């Protein structure tokens, strides 16, 4: 028997068993202490070590066990998540479903509007060795069942690893501040200049990313961070069908005689290249998508993916390429959620950056996309005011999609500089010098050519960023419209047509109004919808009627490029057209305003007005292989076709006709989308 045998086999007698429970407990405790004290020191130490090891093991194994059990829990989408990750997944909201037919829902999928805690992974319970590929996926929180089908391991080796912190800094400019998830305006022009120069070293890389390529960046964007794919029903009445047929007729001629070129010349069955960028294809992308022309859209999308090349050694216009190409690509991305459009948008945005390397920050008008160099136009040292102030919607949207501050920063700085310049009751001259950053002395003031979209983008930028009250853009807009009332607004003496003239040399009134100015009724109504004064609404109605009369008073019922208005009762006509101004380029501006009036009021009278004009286009501009601008709206027997179908015929005019004739005024919801000046819808954001 060992020393402790008599203690281990201890038995209690009758009297002990009948004693109180307190006495029994005390006897047992005393016996156990005596047994412990009688053990050899080495055995006691061994027991202590065993107990300590068991406690330590229990502490480390317990969390893993809990995680393992929680991992089998499913969220509402049937995807495995654990702990806080499941909460974050549910906060992100449901992914889009292609089975559910919706009409123009807001864009909720871009990175800039996702909380940082939703993008970053939940903290791991214990430290693990980093694995580059899985870490990248964790940064953008890719749900397991939404990833691409798993490929053999060797295929993953073809993807260049990106450090987690590096990509996280691209997706989120400030990881430590949840409220700072949108790009900020840089206050340092020198820093922006340095960033531009660095970006131009490789246009296929994301700026300020230490060499992260566009492909690598896009590869890490999962389904939850893509825009919500939009669904449209196609034409729902005979008028819409007629517009779709007009589009198909135009598209077939373009495909046959001008595919891949900028514009169709439908009469000579040839093409015209302005920039060499397939202008008509890209300008038409969102029109085809909205009309439900799936086959045509896919065909155009494939051309963009395979053949759109920005390495073109020719000068292009910053403004035109921004509103047509960049705007068209961004809009197609928001509607279709196809990353090929975002890829091309980022590269184009990079190649346009040299324009902002001017001494003043006011961009040069022309840029060579291959040489990555920019300059003022050859005919003048000045840029058009409307052109330098009508790029901000697109550059801001590009920043919000990539969280690259640079695009928005350089474009918004133009806003700030123009805001600081002296104006005539809020009205701006139509020329500005990129070297000095000042307006041309004694330049014309006009809401038509070279001035128009400055005013349009003041209010549309304000709407795009959540229409907050403390924004100098909207105050500049209100002041400008006040200037219109006091400086430019007149009525004809006999028929009381309200029109907006020009100030030649900044001071001499001229009763001339471009057709381009007919965008203004729609813009005024849109601003009134968001709270602008009632005087804006009254002016919008009067101007809309005047613009309509510029159509109806012509024998072709098509408006001329420029109309003049009588100043005195001695003049024969209240509205007249000079021979050199009698051409019609298939422009969209008045149809655009009719669309806004219908979309915001639901009044079908505006549809009837538009139908009259559409029928005139059908009668006098339709030719065998498309539609052609005409040289004379004043003679139905001699319209003088000009053999040119501009890209905006498909990108703007037919799109606005289609939306105007819809049974649903909110086929594109103007509470969720804002159209750029080329009719490409972009999402409205909270800030």
C-alpha positions as CSV (number, residue, x, y, z in Angstrom):
1,X,0.0,0.0,0.0
2,X,1.2,3.5,-0.7
3,X,1.4,6.2,1.8
4,X,-1.9,7.6,0.8
5,X,-3.9,4.3,0.6
6,X,-5.5,4.7,4.1
7,X,-6.7,8.2,3.1
8,X,-8.1,7.1,-0.2
9,X,-10.0,4.2,1.3
10,X,-11.3,6.2,4.2
11,X,-14.7,5.0,5.5
12,X,-17.0,6.6,7.9
13,X,-18.7,4.9,10.8
14,X,-22.4,5.1,11.8
15,X,-22.0,8.1,13.9
16,X,-20.1,10.0,11.3
17,X,-22.7,9.3,8.7
18,X,-25.5,10.7,10.9
19,X,-23.6,13.9,11.7
20,X,-24.6,17.3,10.2
21,X,-23.7,18.2,6.6
22,X,-21.5,21.0,7.8
23,X,-19.4,18.5,9.9
24,X,-19.2,16.1,6.9
25,X,-18.0,18.8,4.6
26,X,-15.4,19.9,7.1
27,X,-14.1,16.4,7.6
28,X,-13.8,15.8,3.8
29,X,-11.9,19.1,3.3
30,X,-9.6,18.3,6.1
31,X,-8.9,14.8,4.8
32,X,-8.2,16.1,1.3
33,X,-5.8,18.8,2.6
34,X,-4.0,16.1,4.6
35,X,-3.8,13.9,1.5
36,X,-2.4,16.7,-0.6
37,X,0.2,17.7,2.0
38,X,1.4,14.1,2.3
39,X,2.1,13.8,-1.4
40,X,5.7,14.1,-2.5
41,X,6.6,17.6,-3.9
42,X,7.3,16.3,-7.4
43,X,3.9,14.7,-7.7
44,X,2.2,17.9,-6.5
45,X,4.1,20.0,-9.1
46,X,3.2,17.5,-11.8
47,X,-0.5,17.8,-10.9
48,X,-0.3,21.6,-10.9
49,X,1.3,21.6,-14.3
50,X,-1.3,19.2,-15.8
51,X,-4.2,21.4,-14.5
52,X,-2.5,24.6,-15.8
53,X,-2.0,23.0,-19.2
54,X,-5.7,22.0,-19.3
55,X,-6.8,25.5,-18.4
56,X,-4.6,27.1,-21.1
57,X,-5.8,24.6,-23.7
58,X,-9.4,25.4,-22.8
59,X,-8.9,29.2,-23.2
60,X,-7.3,28.9,-26.6
61,X,-9.7,26.2,-28.0
62,X,-13.0,27.8,-26.9
63,X,-13.1,30.7,-29.4
64,X,-12.2,28.4,-32.3
65,X,-15.0,26.1,-31.3
66,X,-17.4,28.9,-31.2
67,X,-16.3,30.2,-34.6
68,X,-16.6,26.7,-36.1
69,X,-20.2,26.4,-34.8
70,X,-21.2,29.9,-36.0
71,X,-19.8,29.2,-39.4
72,X,-22.6,26.9,-40.3
73,X,-25.2,29.7,-39.7
74,X,-26.6,31.2,-42.9
75,X,-27.7,34.7,-43.5
76,X,-30.9,35.6,-45.4
77,X,-29.2,35.0,-48.7
78,X,-28.1,31.5,-47.8
79,X,-24.5,32.6,-47.7
80,X,-22.2,31.4,-44.8
81,X,-21.1,34.2,-42.6
82,X,-19.9,34.4,-39.0
83,X,-19.9,36.9,-36.2
84,X,-19.8,40.5,-37.2
85,X,-19.2,39.5,-40.8
86,X,-22.8,38.4,-41.0
87,X,-24.0,41.7,-39.7
88,X,-21.9,43.6,-42.2
89,X,-23.2,41.4,-45.0
90,X,-26.8,42.1,-44.2
91,X,-26.1,45.9,-43.8
92,X,-24.8,46.0,-47.4
93,X,-28.3,45.1,-48.6
94,X,-29.5,42.6,-51.2
95,X,-27.6,41.9,-54.3
96,X,-29.3,42.7,-57.6
97,X,-31.5,40.0,-59.2
98,X,-31.7,39.7,-62.9
99,X,-35.0,37.9,-62.5
100,X,-36.7,40.9,-60.9
101,X,-37.9,43.5,-63.5
102,X,-37.4,47.0,-62.2
103,X,-37.7,50.5,-63.8
104,X,-34.7,52.7,-63.3
105,X,-33.8,52.1,-59.6
106,X,-31.2,54.3,-58.1
107,X,-27.5,53.3,-58.3
108,X,-26.6,51.8,-54.9
109,X,-23.6,49.7,-55.8
110,X,-20.6,51.9,-56.2
111,X,-17.8,51.8,-53.7
112,X,-18.1,55.4,-52.5
113,X,-21.5,54.9,-50.9
114,X,-20.6,51.8,-48.9
115,X,-19.6,52.2,-45.3
116,X,-15.9,51.4,-44.6
117,X,-16.9,48.8,-42.1
118,X,-18.9,47.0,-44.8
119,X,-15.9,46.8,-47.1
120,X,-13.2,45.8,-44.6
121,X,-13.3,42.3,-43.1
122,X,-14.2,41.6,-39.5
123,X,-11.1,41.3,-37.2
124,X,-9.9,37.7,-37.0
125,X,-10.0,36.1,-33.5
126,X,-6.4,35.2,-33.7
127,X,-3.5,36.2,-35.8
128,X,-2.9,34.3,-39.0
129,X,-0.1,34.4,-41.6
130,X,-1.1,36.7,-44.5
131,X,-2.1,35.1,-47.8
132,X,-2.0,37.8,-50.6
133,X,-4.9,36.6,-52.7
134,X,-7.3,35.9,-49.9
135,X,-6.4,39.2,-48.3
136,X,-7.3,41.1,-51.4
137,X,-10.7,39.5,-51.5
138,X,-11.2,40.3,-47.9
139,X,-10.7,44.0,-48.5
140,X,-13.7,44.1,-50.8
141,X,-15.6,41.5,-48.8
142,X,-16.3,39.1,-51.7
143,X,-19.1,36.7,-50.6
144,X,-18.0,33.1,-51.2
145,X,-20.9,32.1,-53.5
146,X,-20.6,35.3,-55.6
147,X,-17.0,34.8,-56.6
148,X,-16.0,33.6,-60.0
149,X,-16.1,29.8,-60.3
150,X,-13.0,28.4,-58.6
151,X,-10.1,27.7,-61.0
152,X,-7.1,25.5,-60.6
153,X,-4.5,26.9,-58.3
154,X,-2.0,27.6,-61.1
155,X,-4.4,30.1,-62.8
156,X,-4.5,32.2,-59.6
157,X,-0.8,32.6,-59.9
158,X,-1.3,34.7,-63.0
159,X,-2.9,37.4,-60.9
160,X,-0.3,39.9,-59.7
161,X,-0.7,40.1,-55.9
162,X,-1.7,43.4,-54.4
163,X,-1.0,44.2,-50.8
164,X,-4.2,44.5,-48.7
165,X,-3.4,47.9,-47.4
166,X,-2.6,49.2,-50.8
167,X,-5.9,48.2,-52.4
168,X,-7.8,49.3,-49.2
169,X,-6.3,52.8,-49.6
170,X,-7.5,52.9,-53.2
171,X,-11.0,51.8,-52.3
172,X,-11.2,54.0,-49.2
173,X,-9.2,57.2,-48.9
174,X,-9.2,57.3,-45.1
175,X,-9.6,53.9,-43.4
176,X,-9.8,55.6,-40.0
177,X,-12.8,57.7,-40.7
178,X,-16.1,56.1,-41.6
179,X,-17.6,59.5,-42.5
180,X,-14.9,60.2,-45.0
181,X,-15.7,57.6,-47.7
182,X,-16.1,60.0,-50.7
183,X,-13.2,61.6,-52.5
184,X,-12.2,65.0,-51.2
185,X,-11.3,68.1,-53.1
186,X,-7.6,68.6,-52.9
187,X,-6.6,72.1,-51.6
188,X,-3.2,71.9,-53.1
189,X,-2.9,72.4,-56.9
190,X,0.8,71.5,-56.8
191,X,0.0,68.1,-55.3
192,X,-2.6,67.6,-58.0
193,X,-0.1,68.5,-60.7
194,X,2.4,66.0,-59.3
195,X,-0.3,63.4,-59.2
196,X,-1.2,64.1,-62.9
197,X,2.4,63.9,-64.0
198,X,2.8,60.6,-62.2
199,X,-0.5,59.3,-63.7
200,X,0.7,60.1,-67.2
201,X,3.6,57.7,-66.8
202,X,1.2,54.8,-67.3
203,X,-2.5,55.6,-68.3
204,X,-3.4,51.9,-67.7
205,X,-2.7,52.3,-64.0
206,X,-4.9,53.8,-61.3
207,X,-3.6,57.2,-60.3
208,X,-2.0,57.4,-56.8
209,X,-2.0,53.6,-56.4
210,X,1.7,52.8,-56.7
211,X,1.3,51.0,-60.0
212,X,-2.0,49.1,-59.4
213,X,-3.3,48.5,-62.9
214,X,-6.9,49.2,-63.9
215,X,-7.4,45.4,-64.6
216,X,-6.2,44.6,-61.0
217,X,-8.5,47.1,-59.5
218,X,-11.5,45.9,-61.4
219,X,-10.7,42.3,-60.7
220,X,-11.3,43.0,-57.0
221,X,-14.7,44.6,-57.3
222,X,-17.3,42.0,-56.4
223,X,-20.9,41.9,-57.3
224,X,-22.0,43.8,-54.3
225,X,-19.9,46.8,-55.3
226,X,-21.2,46.9,-58.9
227,X,-24.0,49.3,-59.8
228,X,-27.4,47.7,-59.7
229,X,-28.2,46.5,-63.2
230,X,-31.2,48.4,-64.6
231,X,-34.1,46.7,-66.5
232,X,-36.3,48.4,-69.1
233,X,-39.5,47.0,-70.7
234,X,-38.9,48.2,-74.3
235,X,-41.4,50.3,-76.2
236,X,-44.9,50.3,-74.8
237,X,-46.9,52.3,-77.4
238,X,-46.9,53.1,-81.1
239,X,-45.0,56.4,-80.7
240,X,-42.2,54.7,-78.9
241,X,-42.2,51.9,-81.5
242,X,-41.8,54.6,-84.2
243,X,-38.7,56.1,-82.4
244,X,-37.2,52.6,-82.0
245,X,-37.7,52.1,-85.8
246,X,-36.0,55.4,-86.4
247,X,-33.1,54.3,-84.3
248,X,-32.8,50.9,-86.0
249,X,-32.9,52.6,-89.4
250,X,-30.1,55.0,-88.3
251,X,-28.1,52.2,-86.8
252,X,-28.3,49.9,-89.8
253,X,-27.0,52.7,-92.0
254,X,-24.2,53.4,-89.6
255,X,-23.3,49.7,-89.3
256,X,-23.2,49.2,-93.1
257,X,-21.2,52.3,-94.1
258,X,-19.5,53.8,-91.0
259,X,-19.0,51.0,-88.4
260,X,-16.2,52.0,-86.0
261,X,-16.0,55.5,-87.3
262,X,-17.3,58.6,-85.6
263,X,-20.2,59.7,-87.9
264,X,-22.3,58.3,-90.8
265,X,-22.6,60.3,-94.0
266,X,-25.9,58.6,-95.1
267,X,-26.3,60.1,-98.5
268,X,-22.7,59.4,-99.9
269,X,-22.7,56.1,-98.0
270,X,-19.5,56.9,-96.2
271,X,-18.1,58.0,-92.9
272,X,-16.5,61.0,-91.2
273,X,-14.0,60.8,-88.4
274,X,-13.7,63.7,-86.0
275,X,-11.7,62.0,-83.2
276,X,-11.3,58.4,-84.5
277,X,-13.0,57.0,-81.4
278,X,-16.2,55.4,-82.7
279,X,-18.2,58.3,-81.5
280,X,-21.6,57.1,-82.7
281,X,-21.2,53.7,-81.1
282,X,-20.4,55.0,-77.6
283,X,-22.9,57.8,-77.7
284,X,-25.6,55.3,-78.5
285,X,-24.8,52.7,-75.9
286,X,-27.3,53.8,-73.2
287,X,-30.0,54.7,-75.8
288,X,-29.9,51.0,-77.0
289,X,-30.0,49.8,-73.4
290,X,-33.0,52.0,-72.5
291,X,-34.8,51.0,-75.7
292,X,-34.3,47.3,-74.9
293,X,-32.2,46.7,-78.1
294,X,-30.2,43.9,-76.6
295,X,-28.6,42.6,-79.7
296,X,-27.4,46.0,-80.8
297,X,-26.2,46.8,-77.3
298,X,-24.1,43.6,-77.1
299,X,-22.6,44.2,-80.5
300,X,-21.6,47.7,-79.5
301,X,-20.3,46.5,-76.2
302,X,-18.1,43.9,-77.9
303,X,-16.7,46.6,-80.2
304,X,-15.8,48.8,-77.1
305,X,-14.1,45.8,-75.5
306,X,-12.1,44.7,-78.5
307,X,-11.5,47.7,-80.7
308,X,-11.9,51.0,-78.7
309,X,-8.3,52.3,-78.6
310,X,-7.4,55.6,-77.0
311,X,-3.9,55.6,-78.2
312,X,-4.9,57.8,-81.2
313,X,-2.3,60.3,-82.4
314,X,-4.6,63.3,-83.0
315,X,-5.9,66.2,-81.1
316,X,-9.4,65.8,-79.6
317,X,-11.6,68.3,-77.7
318,X,-11.7,67.8,-74.0
319,X,-15.3,68.8,-73.7
320,X,-16.7,66.8,-76.6
321,X,-14.8,63.7,-75.6
322,X,-15.8,64.1,-72.0
323,X,-19.6,64.5,-72.5
324,X,-19.9,62.0,-75.4
325,X,-17.2,59.3,-74.8
326,X,-16.6,59.4,-71.0
327,X,-20.2,60.2,-70.3
328,X,-21.4,57.5,-72.6
329,X,-19.1,54.9,-71.0
330,X,-20.0,55.8,-67.5
331,X,-23.7,55.8,-68.2
332,X,-23.4,52.3,-69.9
333,X,-21.6,51.1,-66.8
334,X,-24.2,52.4,-64.4
335,X,-27.1,50.8,-66.4
336,X,-25.5,47.5,-67.3
337,X,-23.0,46.9,-64.5
338,X,-20.5,45.7,-67.1
339,X,-17.0,46.4,-65.9
340,X,-15.6,46.8,-69.5
341,X,-17.2,50.3,-69.5
342,X,-15.6,51.3,-66.3
343,X,-12.2,50.0,-67.5
344,X,-12.4,52.2,-70.6
345,X,-13.7,55.2,-68.5
346,X,-10.7,55.1,-66.2
347,X,-8.1,54.9,-69.0
348,X,-9.8,57.7,-70.9
349,X,-10.0,59.8,-67.7
350,X,-6.2,59.4,-67.3
351,X,-5.5,60.4,-70.9
352,X,-7.6,63.6,-70.4
353,X,-5.6,64.7,-67.4
354,X,-2.9,66.7,-69.3
355,X,-5.5,69.4,-70.0
356,X,-5.3,70.4,-66.4
357,X,-1.5,71.1,-66.5
358,X,-2.2,74.7,-67.6
359,X,-0.6,77.5,-65.5
360,X,-4.0,78.5,-64.1
361,X,-5.8,75.1,-63.7
362,X,-8.4,76.2,-66.2
363,X,-8.0,73.3,-68.7
364,X,-6.7,73.5,-72.2
365,X,-9.3,72.7,-74.8
366,X,-7.3,70.2,-76.9
367,X,-5.5,67.0,-75.9
368,X,-3.5,64.4,-77.8
369,X,-4.6,61.1,-76.2
370,X,-1.5,59.2,-77.5
371,X,1.1,61.9,-76.8
372,X,-0.5,62.8,-73.5
373,X,0.0,66.5,-74.2
374,X,-2.6,69.4,-74.2
375,X,-2.7,72.9,-75.6
376,X,-5.1,75.8,-76.3
377,X,-7.0,75.7,-79.6
378,X,-5.0,76.6,-82.7
379,X,-7.3,79.4,-83.6
380,X,-7.2,81.2,-80.2
381,X,-5.4,81.3,-76.9
382,X,-8.8,80.9,-75.1
383,X,-11.1,78.0,-74.3
384,X,-14.8,78.2,-74.4
385,X,-16.3,78.9,-71.0
386,X,-19.0,76.3,-71.4
387,X,-16.5,73.7,-72.4
388,X,-14.2,74.0,-69.3
389,X,-17.3,74.1,-67.0
390,X,-19.1,71.2,-68.5
391,X,-16.9,68.2,-67.5
392,X,-17.5,68.1,-63.8
393,X,-20.5,65.7,-63.7
394,X,-18.4,63.1,-65.5
395,X,-15.1,63.6,-63.7
396,X,-16.9,63.6,-60.3
397,X,-18.7,60.4,-61.2
398,X,-15.4,58.8,-62.2
399,X,-13.9,59.7,-58.8
400,X,-16.8,58.3,-56.9
401,X,-16.6,55.0,-58.8
402,X,-12.9,54.6,-58.2
403,X,-12.3,56.6,-55.0
404,X,-9.5,58.4,-56.8
405,X,-9.7,62.0,-55.7
406,X,-7.7,63.4,-58.5
407,X,-10.4,63.4,-61.2
408,X,-13.0,65.3,-59.1
409,X,-10.4,67.6,-57.6
410,X,-9.0,69.0,-60.9
411,X,-12.5,69.5,-62.3
412,X,-14.0,71.1,-59.2
413,X,-11.1,73.5,-59.0
414,X,-12.4,74.9,-62.3
415,X,-15.7,75.6,-60.5
416,X,-13.9,77.4,-57.7
417,X,-11.8,79.5,-60.1
418,X,-14.8,80.6,-62.2
419,X,-16.8,81.2,-59.1
420,X,-14.1,83.7,-57.9
421,X,-14.1,85.7,-61.2
422,X,-16.0,88.9,-61.6
423,X,-19.3,88.4,-63.6
424,X,-22.1,90.5,-65.0
425,X,-25.0,89.8,-62.7
426,X,-23.9,86.2,-62.6
427,X,-23.5,86.0,-66.4
428,X,-20.1,84.9,-67.9
429,X,-18.3,85.8,-71.1
430,X,-18.1,82.9,-73.5
431,X,-14.2,82.8,-73.6
432,X,-11.7,82.1,-70.8
433,X,-7.9,81.9,-71.0
434,X,-6.3,78.7,-69.7
435,X,-2.9,80.5,-69.1
436,X,-4.2,83.4,-67.1
437,X,-7.4,81.9,-65.8
438,X,-9.4,85.0,-66.7
439,X,-12.3,85.8,-69.0
440,X,-11.6,87.5,-72.3
441,X,-12.3,91.2,-72.1
442,X,-15.4,92.3,-73.9
443,X,-16.4,88.8,-75.0
444,X,-20.0,88.0,-75.9
445,X,-22.3,86.9,-73.1
446,X,-24.7,84.2,-74.4
447,X,-26.8,81.3,-73.1
448,X,-26.2,79.7,-76.5
449,X,-23.0,78.4,-78.1
450,X,-19.9,78.5,-75.9
451,X,-21.9,79.6,-72.9
452,X,-24.9,77.4,-72.6
453,X,-23.9,74.4,-70.5
454,X,-22.0,76.5,-67.9
455,X,-25.4,77.4,-66.5
456,X,-26.8,73.9,-67.0
457,X,-24.0,72.3,-65.0
458,X,-24.2,74.7,-62.1
459,X,-27.6,73.3,-61.2
460,X,-27.0,69.7,-62.3
461,X,-23.8,69.4,-60.2
462,X,-25.8,70.7,-57.2
463,X,-28.4,68.0,-57.9
464,X,-25.7,65.3,-58.5
465,X,-24.2,65.9,-55.1
466,X,-27.5,65.8,-53.1
467,X,-28.8,69.4,-53.6
468,X,-27.5,70.7,-50.3
469,X,-28.2,74.3,-49.4
470,X,-24.6,75.6,-48.7
471,X,-23.2,75.2,-52.2
472,X,-21.8,78.0,-54.2
473,X,-22.8,76.2,-57.4
474,X,-26.5,76.8,-56.7
475,X,-26.0,80.3,-55.5
476,X,-24.1,81.0,-58.7
477,X,-27.0,79.5,-60.7
478,X,-29.6,81.6,-58.9
479,X,-27.6,84.7,-59.5
480,X,-27.1,83.9,-63.2
481,X,-30.8,83.4,-63.7
482,X,-31.4,86.8,-62.0
483,X,-28.9,88.1,-64.6
484,X,-30.9,86.6,-67.4
485,X,-34.0,88.4,-66.1
486,X,-32.3,91.7,-65.8
487,X,-29.9,91.6,-68.8
488,X,-31.1,89.2,-71.5
489,X,-34.8,88.6,-71.3
490,X,-37.1,90.3,-73.9
491,X,-40.6,90.0,-75.4
492,X,-41.5,90.5,-79.1
493,X,-43.7,93.6,-79.6
494,X,-46.7,92.0,-81.3
495,X,-46.9,88.3,-80.3
496,X,-45.2,88.6,-77.0
497,X,-42.8,85.8,-77.5
498,X,-40.3,85.6,-74.6
499,X,-36.7,85.0,-75.7
500,X,-33.2,85.3,-74.4
501,X,-30.8,87.5,-76.4
502,X,-27.1,88.1,-76.2
503,X,-24.7,90.8,-75.1
504,X,-22.2,91.6,-77.8
505,X,-18.9,92.9,-76.4
506,X,-20.5,92.2,-73.0
507,X,-22.9,95.1,-73.2
508,X,-24.7,95.5,-76.6
509,X,-28.0,93.6,-76.7
510,X,-28.7,91.4,-79.8
511,X,-32.1,89.8,-80.3
512,X,-30.6,86.5,-81.3
513,X,-31.2,83.1,-79.7
514,X,-29.5,79.8,-80.7
515,X,-31.5,76.6,-80.8
516,X,-29.0,75.4,-78.2
517,X,-30.6,77.8,-75.7
518,X,-33.8,75.7,-75.9
519,X,-32.2,73.4,-73.3
520,X,-33.0,76.1,-70.7
521,X,-36.7,75.6,-70.2
522,X,-36.1,72.0,-69.1
523,X,-33.2,73.0,-66.9
524,X,-35.2,75.8,-65.3
525,X,-38.1,73.3,-64.6
526,X,-35.7,70.8,-63.2
527,X,-34.2,73.4,-60.9
528,X,-37.7,74.5,-59.8
529,X,-38.5,70.9,-59.0
530,X,-35.6,71.0,-56.5
531,X,-36.8,74.3,-54.9
532,X,-35.8,77.1,-57.2
533,X,-38.2,80.2,-57.2
534,X,-41.5,80.2,-59.0
535,X,-40.2,82.9,-61.4
536,X,-38.0,80.2,-62.9
537,X,-41.0,78.1,-63.6
538,X,-42.8,80.9,-65.3
539,X,-39.8,81.7,-67.4
540,X,-39.5,78.0,-68.3
541,X,-43.1,77.8,-69.6
542,X,-42.7,81.0,-71.6
543,X,-39.4,79.9,-73.2
544,X,-40.8,76.5,-74.0
545,X,-43.6,78.0,-76.0
546,X,-41.2,80.3,-77.8
547,X,-38.9,77.4,-78.7
548,X,-41.9,75.4,-80.0
549,X,-42.9,78.4,-82.2
550,X,-39.4,78.4,-83.8
551,X,-40.4,74.9,-85.1
552,X,-44.0,75.6,-86.0
553,X,-43.4,78.8,-87.8
554,X,-41.2,77.1,-90.4
555,X,-42.7,75.4,-93.4
556,X,-40.9,72.2,-92.5
557,X,-41.9,72.5,-88.8
558,X,-38.2,72.1,-88.0
559,X,-36.3,74.8,-86.1
560,X,-33.4,76.6,-87.6
561,X,-30.0,76.7,-85.9
562,X,-30.5,80.4,-84.9
563,X,-33.6,82.6,-84.6
564,X,-33.9,86.3,-84.5
565,X,-36.7,88.3,-82.8
566,X,-38.2,91.7,-83.6
567,X,-37.4,94.6,-81.4
568,X,-40.0,97.0,-82.8
569,X,-43.5,96.8,-84.2
570,X,-42.2,98.0,-87.6
571,X,-40.6,94.7,-88.3
572,X,-42.7,92.4,-90.4
573,X,-42.2,89.1,-88.4
574,X,-41.7,88.6,-84.7
575,X,-39.5,85.6,-85.4
576,X,-37.3,85.4,-88.5
577,X,-34.4,83.4,-89.8
578,X,-31.4,84.6,-91.8
579,X,-30.4,82.4,-94.7
580,X,-27.0,81.4,-93.2
581,X,-28.8,80.2,-90.0
582,X,-31.6,78.1,-91.6
583,X,-29.9,74.7,-91.1
584,X,-31.1,72.0,-88.8
585,X,-28.5,69.6,-87.4
586,X,-31.0,67.1,-85.8
587,X,-30.3,68.8,-82.4
588,X,-32.0,67.5,-79.2
589,X,-32.3,70.6,-77.0
590,X,-36.0,71.4,-77.4
591,X,-36.9,67.7,-77.3
592,X,-34.9,67.5,-74.1
593,X,-37.0,70.3,-72.5
594,X,-40.2,68.7,-73.6
595,X,-39.1,65.5,-71.9
596,X,-38.4,67.3,-68.6
597,X,-41.8,69.0,-68.8
598,X,-43.5,65.6,-69.3
599,X,-41.4,63.7,-66.8
600,X,-42.0,66.3,-64.0
601,X,-45.6,67.2,-64.7
602,X,-47.1,64.1,-66.4
603,X,-48.9,66.4,-68.8
604,X,-49.3,64.6,-72.2
605,X,-49.7,67.8,-74.1
606,X,-45.9,67.9,-74.3
607,X,-46.0,64.5,-75.9
608,X,-48.2,65.8,-78.6
609,X,-45.8,68.7,-79.2
610,X,-42.9,66.3,-79.5
611,X,-44.9,64.0,-81.9
612,X,-45.4,66.9,-84.3
613,X,-41.6,67.5,-84.4
614,X,-40.8,63.8,-84.6
615,X,-43.0,63.5,-87.7
616,X,-41.2,66.5,-89.2
617,X,-37.9,64.8,-88.7
618,X,-39.3,61.7,-90.4
619,X,-40.6,63.6,-93.3
620,X,-37.7,65.9,-94.1
621,X,-34.5,64.4,-92.7
622,X,-35.0,60.6,-93.3
623,X,-32.9,59.3,-96.2
624,X,-32.2,55.8,-97.5
625,X,-29.5,54.9,-95.0
626,X,-30.2,57.0,-92.0
627,X,-31.1,60.6,-91.2
628,X,-29.3,63.7,-92.5
629,X,-29.0,67.2,-91.2
630,X,-30.5,69.7,-93.6
631,X,-29.5,73.2,-94.8
632,X,-32.8,74.9,-95.2
633,X,-35.9,74.6,-92.9
634,X,-37.7,77.4,-94.8
635,X,-38.4,75.5,-97.9
636,X,-40.1,72.1,-98.0
637,X,-39.1,71.6,-101.7
638,X,-35.4,72.5,-101.2
639,X,-34.2,71.3,-97.8
640,X,-30.6,70.9,-99.0
641,X,-29.6,67.7,-97.1
642,X,-26.1,68.1,-95.7
643,X,-25.1,64.4,-95.7
644,X,-24.2,64.2,-92.0
645,X,-25.8,62.2,-89.1
646,X,-24.3,63.5,-85.9
647,X,-23.8,61.1,-83.0
648,X,-26.2,63.1,-80.8
649,X,-29.1,62.1,-83.1
650,X,-28.9,58.6,-81.6
651,X,-27.3,59.6,-78.3
652,X,-29.7,62.4,-77.4
653,X,-32.5,63.3,-79.8
654,X,-34.0,59.8,-80.2
655,X,-33.4,59.0,-76.6
656,X,-35.3,62.0,-75.4
657,X,-38.1,61.3,-78.0
658,X,-38.3,57.7,-76.7
659,X,-38.5,58.8,-73.0
660,X,-41.0,61.6,-73.9
661,X,-43.4,59.2,-75.5
662,X,-43.2,56.6,-72.7
663,X,-46.5,55.8,-70.8
664,X,-44.4,56.1,-67.7
665,X,-43.1,59.6,-67.0
666,X,-40.6,58.1,-64.6
667,X,-39.1,55.6,-66.9
668,X,-35.9,57.4,-65.8
669,X,-36.5,58.6,-62.3
670,X,-35.2,62.2,-62.1
671,X,-35.1,61.8,-58.3
672,X,-32.3,59.3,-58.8
673,X,-30.6,60.2,-62.1
674,X,-29.2,63.4,-63.6
675,X,-28.5,63.6,-67.3
676,X,-25.2,65.1,-68.5
677,X,-25.4,67.6,-71.3
678,X,-25.1,64.7,-73.9
679,X,-28.2,62.9,-72.3
680,X,-26.2,60.3,-70.5
681,X,-27.8,59.5,-67.1
682,X,-25.6,59.4,-64.1
683,X,-26.7,58.6,-60.5
684,X,-27.6,61.3,-58.0
685,X,-25.5,60.9,-54.8
686,X,-25.9,62.1,-51.3
687,X,-22.9,64.5,-51.4
